Amino acid sequence: MSYIAERREEEKERRRIEIIEAAEALYAEKGWDAVTMDAVARQARLSRALIYVYFRDKEDLLLAIAERAINELRQRFADAVKRHALAIDQIEAMGRAYVLFQQQNPFQFDACTRYHAHQTKAGEPCEQACTAAGDALITVMVATLEQGLKDGSIRQDLADPLQVCVMLWAFTHGLIQIATTKSQEIARHGVEVPKLMEDAYAMLRRMLVPATSI
């Protein structure tokens, strides 16, 4: 690739990131439903027409935001793994990192939720990028579960690690959603969110560790 062509690609990527960051700022401030492509153009100080050069529509832009969110979460999981020696502790640390991710970046958690709920359109670049990001995140979790089978911190009769990974994701994601959107409702039943989360970590740990470790 020539120097000029390389500079053009760098400029194109820089502009794309500027658009995504402008959309993220509006997302964090107003919520996704209130975000419009016109508003993104104004926030990025670009023409509306140029926004559509980079993103087909608002859904395409959401997928780009979701990809960044998933990559951020994967990095947090990888960092959580580095802080612990045993796989079972790494798994719990990832769960706690997921909760903190939502608390610190609620719009990114919402973007992930919307991505998981949307109808997949195979072949679209942003769709493929999200899929690749999700696969990389799953790889971190599956590798940790497999390590747990080797170091003995996770029970040997566990189901397929990939299946367990999906179950852990579904459990944790759903728990976070309930804790954040239904906190008053569950408090009305005498359940406080902090205790709910701690008890959930303990329950998951009991489900994963060998019987002799309980």
N, C-alpha and C positions, 0 to 999 in steps of 0.2 A: 504494500500500500504506500502510495506517495505521501510526502509530508503534507501537501495541501489536502489530500483526501482524508488523511488521519485527523487533521485539524477540523475538518468539516464534521467528521463523526464525533469528535469530542464536543464540538459546539452543539451538535444535535442532541447528544446525551445530556449536556448541561441544561439545555432548554427544556428537555423532557422532565428532568428532575425539578426544575423551577416550577413547572406546571403542577407536578405531583405535590410538591411542598406547599404551593398556594392552596391546592384543594384540601390538603391535610389541615392547614390552618383554619380554613372555613369549617371543615368537618368537626374539628375540636371545639370550635366556638359555637356553631349553630346546630350541629347534627346533620347527618347526610341528607335527610329528606329536604332540608332547607337549602342545600347547595345546588346552584345552577351553573351551567357552563359559562354563562355570561358573567356570573360573580367570580368564577375562577379566572376568567380572562382579565377582569379588573384587578383582582388580587395579584395576579402575576404581571400586570402591566403589559399585557399582550393583546393582540386582536383576537376576537372570537374565532375568526377564520383560521388563525394559526393554531389555536387549541385543537381544532378538528383535524389538523394535519397530523397531529401526534396521537390523538385518541378519537376513535370512531364515534363514541357517545359517552354519556355519563357512566353507564355500566362498565365500559372499557376502562375508564379512569378509576372507578372503584376497584377493579381487579388489580390495577397497578399499585394502588394504596394497600390492598390486601397482601400483595406479594411482599412489599416492604415490611408489613406487619409480621408476616409469617417468618421472614428472614430474621427480624429482630427477636422474635420469640425463640427461634432455633438457636441464636447466639446466646440467649439467656439460659437455655437448656444446657448448651455446651459448657458455659461458665459454671453452672450449678454442678455438673458432673466433675469438673476439675477440683471442686472444693471438698470432695469426699472420696474415701478409699473404697468402701463397700457399695455395691450396686443398689442395694435396698435404700441406703441413705441418699444415693444419687437420684433415685426415682422420687423419693419424698421431696428432695430439694427442687426437682423439676416441677412438681405440683405446686410448691410454694412460690416458685418463680412465675408460674402461670397466673396465680392469684395476684402477685405483685404487678405483673404486666398489665392486668386489667385495671388495677388501682391507679397506676401511674399513667397509663395510656388508654383510657376507656374508648376513645374513638378507634384505636387500632383493634381492640378486642371486638368492637362492633363491626368493623370491616371484615374481620375473620368470620364472624357469625353470618354476615350477609353473604360472604363468598361461599361458605359451606351450604347455605340455603338456596343459592341461585341455581338455575338450570344450566348445566354444563354445555358449552358450545365448543366442540372439538375443533382443533385446527387454528383457533384464534391465538395470536402471539401472547397477549396478556394472560389468556387462559392457560397456555402452556407454561408460562413463567410461574404462575401460581401453583400449578401441579408440580413443577420441579422443586419449588420452594417447600411445598408440603411433603414431598418425598424425602427431601433432605432432613426435614425435622423428624419425620418418622424413623429415619435411619438412626438418628441419635438415640431415640427411645428404644428401638429394637436392639441396638448394639448393647445398650445398658442392661436390658433384660437378659440378653444372652450371656453377658458377663456375670450377672447374678447367678445364673445356673452353674457357671464355672466356679465362682468364689464361694458358693454355698449359702449366700445370703437370701436367695430366692428359691422357693420350693421346687423340687425336681419334677413334680407331677403337674406343673403348670401347663396350660394349653399353649398352642403355638404363640411364640413371642409377638408376632405381628398382630394376631387376634387380641392378645392381652393389651397391646399398645392402643389399639382402637377402642377397647373397652375403657381403659384408663383415660383416654382423651374424652370420650363421651361422658364419663362420670364427672371428670373435673370441669369440663366446659359447662355442663348442665348445672353443676353445683354453683359455679361462679355466677351464672345467669340468675339463678334463684336467689342467691345471696345479695345480688345487686339490685334486682328488680322487685323482689318480694320480701325485703327485709322487714318492713312494717307488718306484713301479713304473718310471717313466721314468728315475729316478736309477740304478736297478739296471742299466739299459742304457747308463749313462754320459752321460745327458743331464741337465743341470742346468736347473732352471726359469728362472732369470734369463736365461741364454744362450738358452734356447728362445724366450722372449718377445722378446728383442732381435732374434734372427734372423727371427722371424715378422714383426716390424715391417718389417725390411729387405726381406723377400720380398714383402710386400704393396706396399711402395713401388715395387719394381722392376716389379711387375705393372701398376701404375697410371700410372707416368710415361712420357713419350714416349721412344722408343728412343735419341734423341740425348742424353737427360739421364742415361742409365745410365753 
